[in-house]
Amino acid sequence: MIDPVYLNVLCQIHARLSNTDVNWVVTGSLGFALQGVPVQPNDIDLQTDKAGAYEIEHLFSDVVIRKVRFSTTERIKSHFGALQIDGIEVEIMGDIQKRGADGVWEEIVDPARYKRTVEIDGMLVPVLSLEYEYQAYLKFGRVERAKMLRKWLDHG
């Protein structure tokens, strides 16, 4: 069961993005929960492309807490930003690239390529497939999270 506060925030996001051209998906723990994985989200992660990240920032300009800007760390680079809606942090990631354990940067991820849709409370919500998420966490070296997803994929 997903916390009603998260569903309300998701509903607000869906309402503002559903009639746009923004190529977006819910990823991370809320994406897992929407697909039945028994996890409790602590924020909402939206993955999109570069243009989508700046468009989301524009569409939600009233709740931006961190403006979208390109940022690189040792393991990840993206156009990052954040919103705060009803006390929930919503992270925006556009044109995300991860550096694998082998030190090589992966190609920019097109969310549409791994998107599936789940229905909740009458909304059709785009999420990243759990199989893709499993592979991404494995490549990123987040082994415990990857094992948890693999176990769920294998045994539901």
Buried (B, 14 or more C-beta within 10 A) or exposed (E): EBEEEBBBBBBBBBEBBEEEEBBBBBBBBBBBBBBEBEBEBEBBBBBBBBBBBBBBBEBBEEBBEBEBEEEEEEBBBBBBBBBBBEEBBBBBBBBBBBBBEEEEEEEEBEBEEBBBEBEBEEBEBBBBBBEBBBBBBBBBEBEEBBEBBBEBBEEE
